[in-house]
Amino acid sequence: MIGDRLLRMLMAAALGLLAASLARPAAAHPMGNFSINHYAAIAVAADRIEVR
């Protein structure tokens, strides 16, 4: 019983190390934190559409 549990723990650790070694760093947006997003409100009416 203890040997089976130890084997499962070692397999889980090996799988975790394998997953960590295959992970790649995330690619960031080239503008980084220098880009600015502005909120625009869109109002839809029967006869017009307004962007504020």
C-alpha positions in Angstrom: 0.0 0.0 0.0 2.7 2.5 0.9 4.7 1.5 -2.2 1.7 2.2 -4.4 1.1 5.6 -2.8 4.8 6.5 -3.2 4.7 5.5 -6.8 1.7 7.7 -7.4 3.4 10.6 -5.7 6.6 10.2 -7.8 4.6 9.9 -11.0 2.6 13.1 -10.1 5.9 14.9 -9.4 7.4 13.7 -12.6 4.4 14.8 -14.6 4.5 18.2 -12.9 8.1 18.7 -13.7 7.5 17.7 -17.3 4.6 20.1 -17.6 6.7 22.9 -16.1 9.6 22.2 -18.4 7.4 22.4 -21.5 5.8 25.7 -20.5 6.7 28.7 -22.7 6.7 32.3 -21.5 3.6 34.3 -22.6 4.1 36.8 -25.4 3.3 40.3 -24.4 1.7 43.0 -26.6 4.4 45.0 -28.3 3.0 48.3 -26.9 3.0 47.0 -23.4 1.6 49.4 -20.8 2.0 52.3 -23.2 -1.3 51.8 -25.0 -4.4 53.7 -23.8 -7.9 52.4 -24.3 -10.8 54.8 -24.3 -14.4 53.9 -23.4 -17.0 54.8 -26.0 -20.7 54.6 -25.2 -22.9 53.4 -28.0 -26.5 54.5 -27.9 -28.9 52.9 -30.4 -32.2 54.6 -31.2 -34.8 53.9 -33.8 -33.6 56.6 -36.1 -29.8 56.9 -35.2 -26.8 55.4 -33.6 -24.6 57.6 -31.4 -21.1 57.0 -30.2 -20.2 59.2 -27.3 
